[in-house]
Amino acid sequence: MSGFDSRTAKAVWTIFLFALGLVVIYYIRTVLLVFVLAILLAYLLAPVVDLVSGWFRLRARRVWALAIVYTAFVGVLVLAGALVGDRVAQEASNLAQGFPKLEQTLEQRLSEPGPAWIQPVKNYLLTQIREHGQSFSGVLVPVVQKAVSHAFSLLSSILFVVLIPILSFFFLKDGKEMLESALGLLSEERREVWLDISADVHNLLGQFIRALVILSIATFVFYAAFFAVARMPYAVLLATIAGALEFIPVFGPLSAAVIIVTVAIFAGYPHILAILIFLGAYRVFQDYILSPHLMSSGVALHPIVVIFGALAGEALAGVPGMFLSVPVLATLRVVFVRIRKSSRKALLEHTNRPAGGV
């Protein structure tokens, strides 16, 4: 007799619940983003909180440590905004106001005679500028301004400024108790598996966010120092954009390089080749020396997976989705590996178990 047996019903029910979960995640993605950012902030501050808490012998030493760390964190943000924010805003305003003049300067330079082999390229660029000069201005300047204003708008949002640090505070204060309560709902066998998974994810996310912040700061410092030595126009603005775009995998550094080279060309900077060499050398240094030193193999993903994740994240949640694509994929990888190991272990134990008899 053919029919809808229990195994088929369980499979259909599982698929339905999985699809329903994806739909729910999509519609509450903004709320999830706030919680995920709060968790990442907690991972970023956790080592500092642990270090400061060791200085106290009181019963509530962790609460005091959290208060000290949060006060210092807010102070660092205010200081960074005072030192860099005004300069970035001023350079962005100067770039927007002076773009027509930069466009005329570039047009004059392209009109000058040069080597015969490069003349067709110069003629093509000159034609494009004369025909689409307004569109260049309408594309480049908004890109630069939006790259800066979007970051500051996130920081100025009450939701991000207030809610994320508050949630992060509670995660740091009561995170272990929350995890133990959640695992207490599982059976002993499943609890052991998910305890291992939580330990791996804990190490993964902590290492990821700390490494990403260090890479972003390193990018800003190296770019700002090189641009200052090379007398690159809008040095602090471009270094800030490059540092901020480090949080977006693959497309962030590529977009930063395009913006930097484009601004250098329109500003009439004479050492474009030096900029290209620096960008290539720093990318090699970061991708093959600095980044592998900061991130272990647990974070590493194949470039194709990273690109797919970045594109899928952008389609689902825009720039925040691109930023979260790597930690989400790396976490799923950890969960998959742990569950597969657990299944293999259970299968091996079942195979080696002696057969019962009467």
Kinemage of the C-alpha trace (Angstrom):
@kinemage 1
@onewidth
@group {chain A} dominant
@subgroup {mainchain}
@vectorlist {calphas} color= white
{ca met a 1} P 0.000 0.000 0.000
{ca ser a 2} L 1.492 3.314 -1.073
{ca gly a 3} L 0.944 6.349 1.055
{ca phe a 4} L 2.381 9.234 2.979
{ca asp a 5} L 4.519 7.356 5.546
{ca ser a 6} L 5.975 8.843 8.738
{ca arg a 7} L 9.491 9.259 7.313
{ca thr a 8} L 8.205 11.326 4.399
{ca ala a 9} L 6.048 13.365 6.765
{ca lys a 10} L 9.085 14.133 8.976
{ca ala a 11} L 11.134 15.181 5.945
{ca val a 12} L 8.390 17.487 4.673
{ca trp a 13} L 7.897 18.945 8.149
{ca thr a 14} L 11.637 19.570 8.508
{ca ile a 15} L 11.798 21.318 5.124
{ca phe a 16} L 8.763 23.421 6.041
{ca leu a 17} L 10.279 24.487 9.375
{ca phe a 18} L 13.596 25.294 7.703
{ca ala a 19} L 11.886 27.430 5.039
{ca leu a 20} L 9.749 29.128 7.699
{ca gly a 21} L 12.888 29.888 9.699
{ca leu a 22} L 14.531 31.503 6.683
{ca val a 23} L 11.456 33.661 6.057
{ca val a 24} L 11.344 34.760 9.696
{ca ile a 25} L 15.072 35.560 9.654
{ca tyr a 26} L 14.619 37.667 6.528
{ca tyr a 27} L 11.818 39.751 8.030
{ca ile a 28} L 13.567 40.307 11.364
{ca arg a 29} L 17.038 40.788 9.861
{ca thr a 30} L 17.354 44.298 11.277
{ca val a 31} L 16.726 43.064 14.816
{ca leu a 32} L 19.121 40.167 14.306
{ca leu a 33} L 21.737 42.608 13.017
{ca val a 34} L 21.552 44.589 16.257
{ca phe a 35} L 21.974 41.444 18.373
{ca val a 36} L 24.816 40.101 16.226
{ca leu a 37} L 26.676 43.417 16.370
{ca ala a 38} L 26.186 43.448 20.137
{ca ile a 39} L 27.648 39.940 20.370
{ca leu a 40} L 30.631 40.921 18.217
{ca leu a 41} L 31.215 44.002 20.361
{ca ala a 42} L 31.118 41.772 23.433
{ca tyr a 43} L 33.741 39.489 21.884
{ca leu a 44} L 35.874 42.528 21.066
{ca leu a 45} L 35.798 43.830 24.634
{ca ala a 46} L 35.841 40.477 26.452
{ca pro a 47} L 39.665 40.126 26.740
{ca val a 48} L 39.948 43.666 28.123
{ca val a 49} L 37.150 43.022 30.625
{ca asp a 50} L 38.823 39.795 31.762
{ca leu a 51} L 42.122 41.633 32.179
{ca val a 52} L 40.611 44.487 34.184
{ca ser a 53} L 38.477 42.152 36.315
{ca gly a 54} L 41.665 40.471 37.505
{ca trp a 55} L 42.694 43.722 39.157
{ca phe a 56} L 39.737 43.610 41.585
{ca arg a 57} L 39.115 41.336 44.553
{ca leu a 58} L 35.517 42.324 45.150
{ca arg a 59} L 32.533 40.058 44.656
{ca ala a 60} L 31.115 42.276 41.932
{ca arg a 61} L 34.488 42.841 40.281
{ca arg a 62} L 33.216 41.984 36.789
{ca val a 63} L 30.544 44.699 36.949
{ca trp a 64} L 33.176 47.224 37.977
{ca ala a 65} L 35.472 45.973 35.223
{ca leu a 66} L 32.661 46.384 32.689
{ca ala a 67} L 32.040 49.943 33.872
{ca ile a 68} L 35.742 50.830 33.579
{ca val a 69} L 36.112 49.242 30.135
{ca tyr a 70} L 32.954 50.899 28.794
{ca thr a 71} L 34.055 54.293 30.061
{ca ala a 72} L 37.462 53.876 28.418
{ca phe a 73} L 35.836 52.608 25.203
{ca val a 74} L 33.549 55.634 24.949
{ca gly a 75} L 36.521 57.898 25.649
{ca val a 76} L 38.540 56.313 22.853
{ca leu a 77} L 35.643 56.750 20.401
{ca val a 78} L 35.204 60.401 21.353
{ca leu a 79} L 38.944 61.039 21.060
{ca ala a 80} L 39.131 59.328 17.659
{ca gly a 81} L 36.150 61.333 16.451
{ca ala a 82} L 37.739 64.567 17.623
{ca leu a 83} L 41.107 63.803 16.024
{ca val a 84} L 39.948 62.276 12.748
{ca gly a 85} L 36.269 63.091 12.275
{ca asp a 86} L 36.640 66.821 11.686
{ca arg a 87} L 39.522 66.293 9.270
{ca val a 88} L 37.587 63.686 7.315
{ca ala a 89} L 34.501 65.899 7.070
{ca gln a 90} L 36.593 68.860 5.932
{ca glu a 91} L 38.406 66.871 3.238
{ca ala a 92} L 35.133 65.366 1.994
{ca ser a 93} L 33.637 68.849 1.711
{ca asn a 94} L 36.718 70.146 -0.105
{ca leu a 95} L 36.582 67.242 -2.551
{ca ala a 96} L 32.915 67.856 -3.312
{ca gln a 97} L 33.389 71.594 -3.811
{ca gly a 98} L 36.607 71.353 -5.795
{ca phe a 99} L 35.612 68.531 -8.106
{ca pro a 100} L 34.751 70.754 -11.137
{ca lys a 101} L 38.188 72.356 -10.919
{ca leu a 102} L 39.844 68.935 -10.606
{ca glu a 103} L 37.956 67.819 -13.682
{ca gln a 104} L 39.254 70.806 -15.674
{ca thr a 105} L 42.824 70.133 -14.483
{ca leu a 106} L 42.631 66.516 -15.586
{ca glu a 107} L 41.225 67.540 -18.956
{ca gln a 108} L 44.151 69.956 -19.483
{ca arg a 109} L 46.697 67.309 -18.577
{ca leu a 110} L 45.176 64.796 -20.956
{ca ser a 111} L 45.285 67.396 -23.741
{ca glu a 112} L 49.055 67.758 -23.401
{ca pro a 113} L 51.184 65.778 -25.917
{ca gly a 114} L 52.798 62.587 -24.708
{ca pro a 115} L 54.164 59.218 -25.870
{ca ala a 116} L 52.492 57.896 -28.981
{ca trp a 117} L 51.641 54.534 -27.442
{ca ile a 118} L 49.544 56.119 -24.681
{ca gln a 119} L 47.879 58.765 -26.845
{ca pro a 120} L 44.845 56.598 -27.826
{ca val a 121} L 44.135 55.965 -24.131
{ca lys a 122} L 44.410 59.674 -23.329
{ca asn a 123} L 42.134 60.547 -26.239
{ca tyr a 124} L 39.554 58.037 -25.067
{ca leu a 125} L 39.627 59.373 -21.504
{ca leu a 126} L 39.458 62.954 -22.762
{ca thr a 127} L 36.431 62.134 -24.888
{ca gln a 128} L 34.699 60.418 -21.970
{ca ile a 129} L 35.325 63.365 -19.662
{ca arg a 130} L 34.011 65.886 -22.182
{ca glu a 131} L 30.934 63.821 -22.949
{ca his a 132} L 30.183 62.500 -19.457
{ca gly a 133} L 31.888 64.966 -17.152
{ca gln a 134} L 28.715 65.673 -15.234
{ca ser a 135} L 28.030 61.981 -14.765
{ca phe a 136} L 31.559 61.461 -13.405
{ca ser a 137} L 30.893 64.183 -10.875
{ca gly a 138} L 27.505 62.727 -10.120
{ca val a 139} L 28.939 59.292 -9.452
{ca leu a 140} L 32.319 59.803 -7.790
{ca val a 141} L 31.470 62.520 -5.282
{ca pro a 142} L 28.323 60.806 -3.948
{ca val a 143} L 30.259 57.537 -3.584
{ca val a 144} L 32.937 59.212 -1.492
{ca gln a 145} L 30.427 61.177 0.550
{ca lys a 146} L 28.140 58.193 1.125
{ca ala a 147} L 31.050 55.980 2.162
{ca val a 148} L 31.821 58.427 4.959
{ca ser a 149} L 28.320 59.599 5.826
{ca his a 150} L 26.967 56.037 5.992
{ca ala a 151} L 29.510 55.110 8.649
{ca phe a 152} L 28.767 58.227 10.671
{ca ser a 153} L 25.019 57.768 10.266
{ca leu a 154} L 25.309 54.308 11.793
{ca leu a 155} L 27.273 55.716 14.697
{ca ser a 156} L 24.838 58.592 15.141
{ca ser a 157} L 21.781 56.326 15.134
{ca ile a 158} L 20.235 55.979 18.599
{ca leu a 159} L 19.616 52.314 17.901
{ca phe a 160} L 23.297 51.625 17.289
{ca val a 161} L 24.720 54.003 19.882
{ca val a 162} L 22.488 52.964 22.781
{ca leu a 163} L 21.011 49.528 22.204
{ca ile a 164} L 24.092 47.683 20.950
{ca pro a 165} L 26.368 48.636 23.885
{ca ile a 166} L 23.556 47.831 26.356
{ca leu a 167} L 23.013 44.387 24.852
{ca ser a 168} L 26.754 43.847 24.699
{ca phe a 169} L 26.991 44.733 28.414
{ca phe a 170} L 24.482 42.017 29.315
{ca phe a 171} L 26.189 39.487 27.047
{ca leu a 172} L 29.486 40.161 28.803
{ca lys a 173} L 27.907 40.083 32.242
{ca asp a 174} L 25.535 37.110 31.916
{ca gly a 175} L 26.665 35.354 28.734
{ca lys a 176} L 27.875 32.183 30.464
{ca glu a 177} L 24.664 31.831 32.479
{ca met a 178} L 22.585 32.323 29.304
{ca leu a 179} L 24.543 29.595 27.517
{ca glu a 180} L 24.262 27.169 30.426
{ca ser a 181} L 20.502 27.751 30.649
{ca ala a 182} L 20.069 27.127 26.926
{ca leu a 183} L 22.176 23.958 26.980
{ca gly a 184} L 20.287 22.740 30.043
{ca leu a 185} L 17.208 22.250 27.858
{ca leu a 186} L 19.002 19.589 25.796
{ca ser a 187} L 19.609 15.931 26.524
{ca glu a 188} L 22.992 14.933 27.950
{ca glu a 189} L 24.247 13.552 24.618
{ca arg a 190} L 23.205 16.608 22.604
{ca arg a 191} L 24.396 18.937 25.353
{ca glu a 192} L 27.942 17.610 24.991
{ca val a 193} L 27.928 18.157 21.224
{ca trp a 194} L 26.554 21.688 21.442
{ca leu a 195} L 28.946 22.513 24.268
{ca asp a 196} L 31.833 21.690 21.925
{ca ile a 197} L 30.171 23.716 19.154
{ca ser a 198} L 29.697 26.728 21.433
{ca ala a 199} L 33.359 26.560 22.488
{ca asp a 200} L 34.518 26.496 18.859
{ca val a 201} L 32.161 29.328 17.851
{ca his a 202} L 33.277 31.331 20.886
{ca asn a 203} L 36.925 31.106 19.834
{ca leu a 204} L 36.057 31.710 16.179
{ca leu a 205} L 33.998 34.876 16.639
{ca gly a 206} L 36.342 36.333 19.220
{ca gln a 207} L 39.340 35.826 16.984
{ca phe a 208} L 37.477 37.085 13.908
{ca ile a 209} L 36.222 40.411 15.266
{ca arg a 210} L 39.482 41.248 17.032
{ca ala a 211} L 41.488 40.435 13.918
{ca leu a 212} L 39.122 42.470 11.739
{ca val a 213} L 39.422 45.538 13.973
{ca ile a 214} L 43.222 45.237 13.992
{ca leu a 215} L 43.265 44.907 10.192
{ca ser a 216} L 41.053 47.976 9.822
{ca ile a 217} L 43.234 50.057 12.157
{ca ala a 218} L 46.403 48.815 10.423
{ca thr a 219} L 44.964 49.758 7.030
{ca phe a 220} L 44.109 53.258 8.222
{ca val a 221} L 47.565 53.768 9.783
{ca phe a 222} L 49.535 52.444 6.801
{ca tyr a 223} L 47.434 54.305 4.240
{ca ala a 224} L 47.470 57.574 6.187
{ca ala a 225} L 51.240 57.380 6.752
{ca phe a 226} L 52.021 56.581 3.109
{ca phe a 227} L 49.642 59.216 1.737
{ca ala a 228} L 51.112 61.818 4.089
{ca val a 229} L 54.687 61.001 3.020
{ca ala a 230} L 53.686 60.872 -0.661
{ca arg a 231} L 51.698 64.145 -0.314
{ca met a 232} L 48.558 62.498 -1.585
{ca pro a 233} L 45.519 64.830 -1.621
{ca tyr a 234} L 42.692 64.000 0.795
{ca ala a 235} L 44.987 61.601 2.683
{ca val a 236} L 42.967 61.219 5.897
{ca leu a 237} L 39.649 60.913 4.036
{ca leu a 238} L 40.941 58.169 1.747
{ca ala a 239} L 42.689 56.334 4.594
{ca thr a 240} L 39.462 56.416 6.636
{ca ile a 241} L 37.449 55.054 3.718
{ca ala a 242} L 40.009 52.264 3.183
{ca gly a 243} L 39.989 51.345 6.875
{ca ala a 244} L 36.184 51.286 7.058
{ca leu a 245} L 35.832 49.206 3.882
{ca glu a 246} L 38.124 46.520 5.354
{ca phe a 247} L 35.052 45.270 7.212
{ca ile a 248} L 33.489 44.236 3.879
{ca pro a 249} L 35.091 41.082 2.460
{ca val a 250} L 36.632 41.147 -1.031
{ca phe a 251} L 34.585 44.034 -2.420
{ca gly a 252} L 35.513 46.466 0.350
{ca pro a 253} L 39.276 46.634 -0.339
{ca leu a 254} L 38.596 46.581 -4.092
{ca ser a 255} L 36.172 49.500 -3.817
{ca ala a 256} L 38.662 51.407 -1.658
{ca ala a 257} L 41.401 50.933 -4.270
{ca val a 258} L 39.116 52.153 -7.064
{ca ile a 259} L 38.083 55.226 -5.060
{ca ile a 260} L 41.698 56.069 -4.162
{ca val a 261} L 43.002 55.757 -7.723
{ca thr a 262} L 40.035 57.671 -9.168
{ca val a 263} L 40.435 60.545 -6.702
{ca ala a 264} L 44.198 60.622 -7.369
{ca ile a 265} L 43.608 60.840 -11.119
{ca phe a 266} L 41.023 63.609 -10.882
{ca ala a 267} L 43.155 65.489 -8.346
{ca gly a 268} L 46.013 65.523 -10.844
{ca tyr a 269} L 48.320 63.556 -8.559
{ca pro a 270} L 51.527 62.892 -10.564
{ca his a 271} L 52.580 59.584 -8.969
{ca ile a 272} L 49.725 57.246 -9.832
{ca leu a 273} L 52.143 54.355 -10.387
{ca ala a 274} L 53.485 54.742 -6.849
{ca ile a 275} L 49.919 54.559 -5.508
{ca leu a 276} L 49.244 51.382 -7.500
{ca ile a 277} L 52.473 49.774 -6.274
{ca phe a 278} L 51.655 50.660 -2.669
{ca leu a 279} L 48.105 49.298 -2.934
{ca gly a 280} L 49.355 46.030 -4.435
{ca ala a 281} L 52.203 45.647 -1.936
{ca tyr a 282} L 49.995 46.330 1.060
{ca arg a 283} L 47.361 43.882 -0.163
{ca val a 284} L 50.010 41.154 -0.482
{ca phe a 285} L 51.345 42.018 2.992
{ca gln a 286} L 47.895 41.902 4.551
{ca asp a 287} L 46.554 38.823 2.758
{ca tyr a 288} L 49.649 36.638 3.121
{ca ile a 289} L 51.365 37.909 6.297
{ca leu a 290} L 49.188 39.987 8.612
{ca ser a 291} L 45.789 38.366 8.114
{ca pro a 292} L 47.003 34.727 8.408
{ca his a 293} L 48.887 35.704 11.559
{ca leu a 294} L 45.734 37.141 13.134
{ca met a 295} L 43.234 34.558 11.886
{ca ser a 296} L 43.637 30.812 12.252
{ca ser a 297} L 42.457 28.177 9.780
{ca gly a 298} L 39.118 28.068 11.610
{ca val a 299} L 38.164 31.401 10.037
{ca ala a 300} L 39.620 30.641 6.615
{ca leu a 301} L 37.116 30.081 3.823
{ca his a 302} L 37.632 29.428 0.136
{ca pro a 303} L 37.577 32.679 -1.882
{ca ile a 304} L 34.628 31.425 -3.947
{ca val a 305} L 32.628 30.862 -0.755
{ca val a 306} L 33.575 34.327 0.527
{ca ile a 307} L 32.519 35.988 -2.739
{ca phe a 308} L 29.239 34.068 -2.802
{ca gly a 309} L 28.582 34.954 0.825
{ca ala a 310} L 29.313 38.641 0.239
{ca leu a 311} L 26.961 38.796 -2.768
{ca ala a 312} L 24.228 36.851 -0.967
{ca gly a 313} L 24.627 39.015 2.139
{ca glu a 314} L 24.333 42.193 0.079
{ca ala a 315} L 21.158 40.890 -1.553
{ca leu a 316} L 19.612 40.061 1.828
{ca ala a 317} L 20.733 42.936 4.034
{ca gly a 318} L 22.913 45.339 2.049
{ca val a 319} L 26.294 46.373 3.432
{ca pro a 320} L 25.653 44.845 6.899
{ca gly a 321} L 24.879 41.544 5.190
{ca met a 322} L 28.201 41.654 3.353
{ca phe a 323} L 30.006 42.357 6.629
{ca leu a 324} L 28.294 39.455 8.432
{ca ser a 325} L 28.685 36.973 5.582
{ca val a 326} L 32.129 35.723 6.655
{ca pro a 327} L 31.343 35.108 10.369
{ca val a 328} L 28.023 33.473 9.469
{ca leu a 329} L 29.605 31.140 6.916
{ca ala a 330} L 32.527 30.348 9.236
{ca thr a 331} L 30.100 29.577 12.070
{ca leu a 332} L 28.031 27.297 9.834
{ca arg a 333} L 31.244 25.539 8.838
{ca val a 334} L 32.163 24.959 12.484
{ca val a 335} L 28.677 23.625 13.297
{ca phe a 336} L 28.730 21.311 10.270
{ca val a 337} L 32.190 19.931 11.104
{ca arg a 338} L 31.290 19.299 14.747
{ca ile a 339} L 27.972 17.593 13.938
{ca arg a 340} L 29.666 15.417 11.307
{ca lys a 341} L 32.355 14.373 13.798
{ca ser a 342} L 29.694 13.591 16.383
{ca ser a 343} L 27.704 11.509 13.878
{ca arg a 344} L 30.806 9.574 12.843
{ca lys a 345} L 31.703 8.944 16.483
{ca ala a 346} L 28.195 7.680 17.262
{ca leu a 347} L 28.225 5.456 14.166
{ca leu a 348} L 31.627 4.031 15.102
{ca glu a 349} L 30.499 3.285 18.647
{ca his a 350} L 27.350 1.609 17.339
{ca thr a 351} L 29.401 -0.497 14.895
{ca asn a 352} L 31.913 -1.598 17.534
{ca arg a 353} L 29.205 -2.390 20.090
{ca pro a 354} L 29.030 -6.186 20.671
{ca ala a 355} L 25.855 -7.832 19.423
{ca gly a 356} L 23.427 -8.863 22.173
{ca gly a 357} L 22.194 -12.394 22.550
{ca val a 358} L 19.787 -14.481 24.537
